[in-house]
């Protein structure tokens, strides 16, 4: 195999010659056995990763140990006068000892199986859109897991819910949005994030259509900012113009309608002019079983909250 080829092995993501990068050591000449030798380049960013050979093992161990110790201190300082239903681990019963032996054996089995995982940490692997996590991410994940937060609400997860909002504002600022006018949340993965983005974009896009029909039914009219900066009345816009309003102008219609008519009347009118619930039927797995997903639109307000309208008939544009 030539030095310059860098070809992937057939049917795998393993590459023979990792690409050069400013964040990784540079590859130099091949040795007698056909393996590349390394010229190590010092880079401060190398501290952020455990390393292909576990070079930063001690740093990660210290962080994980401090996370565990902090959680233990928190538990022991919370109403220290309370008794514990769990006996002292230093003198376990026979049943407890048996459970511990079984747990350790199962854990050892898990560790052995995990050795068959994909070596994302290695420069020889470049087959997926994944890479090794930073030490900061690994340590923070372990630390937060011990507190078992659920960001379903601020009451059950007061700390991580606040941190989630901070991350959303940082991401908004990073890509050029005004953090004060944005809202977001963390999802379980990229697929859910893509689904939510398309779902919200659809609702923002069609919101002016529903708002126009609702305003007509309520007998009110409001002004709208057009993409060229001019103003027009909502009743004057045709379907093409309604579907091409800027997102911020689309969301402005929510508050403008509330100012023009009672909130309950606006809500009912928007509900009656919402999209009809649709059914997506697909197949999953080799058994070809049907999976039915019922989709309902959500009209979004500028405050970042979402309200689901009732199931009403779909309007026809006239």
Steps between C-alpha positions, in 0.01 A plus 500: 500500500648833402572769751287762327192291432319534833239256371232351723494126545211349298174491691630688802579845627862416580744713304861413449642850520316752724465849350720782616347744748621800692353342813676163465860377463635510147570172319851458365684210336407134519711265702640166387179318598280730294366695799520880511717674756384815676643843547315617811391863488411667829152648498304634800181342362650155557423547869129494416504134394579174676726417209543196273726337760330650807767766536273719717381214719594670826307816420179309424540286812538811716191661350286188538619446855425862594153469344423187701637651822295816453183296455578290808557815707169640374314184601658487845437867573131482406322463835787312664270420793293265279560128538580288193312181409818356347736312732868581527681372192800397709304216658259383230262210550539172311224600257664838437836338441346269243337793320832685491680202351231471231515875428879496463487198271235661278696823490819317404306329220377839377854637494619203298221547246570873468847418372328409175388861451612726215837668577391859449802612704746374240639697208461181295121526509309752294183323392217677681396850598613432857817563691626467853332721759701755690603430856278790605197330343582159649556635851196728491277216376616277785458778757148598390390135476553456874232762567255343250349829378198504270463825309129452454458801732697740714341358816651154457829616346571857614872492420518316168191678364677830556817365341296378201371853447855634518613252233211600274592868533867425432412303186270779381773758546758275333300482176407868498156519668402737777494282816234726654262414216571127480393187681618144467561176682724195484368184336593136535679502164538647154200317351258646754659842454443481123139389546431783743663758273287393203188481718549852637599642160181363347285652772670840477465491121126427502413709804422813289250295296317392815526853642347648184207257508454555874505880459243478223273287720542742793436805284832664589806606303860563600808643332780279372865574425595375154848372405579830324431695819165644394176456692176344377177386653466128561174484302676638190758221471455208264615146576845547347565810710377331818735206447798729442488717811811501714481273807513795739207664319309172509543478876401866541152411374437298816524802730331732252193277482484483878500879511226522237258248655444311826764237554252214533331599174836513320596160640172342389521656156857384445402153614216487251732597216788268586629225278316171508681231701684274259602137522843381388515125444836335465657161550758411760732202516512182300152400617354787295280604789317826453583797718233769510593851609227757550625851436333813630611855428625733767479875463804657662510828685797736523545401862627162386201311635275286288127436516331211326173590327197277510409259226299702252436475129761635262403827328502551127661818373255725316 
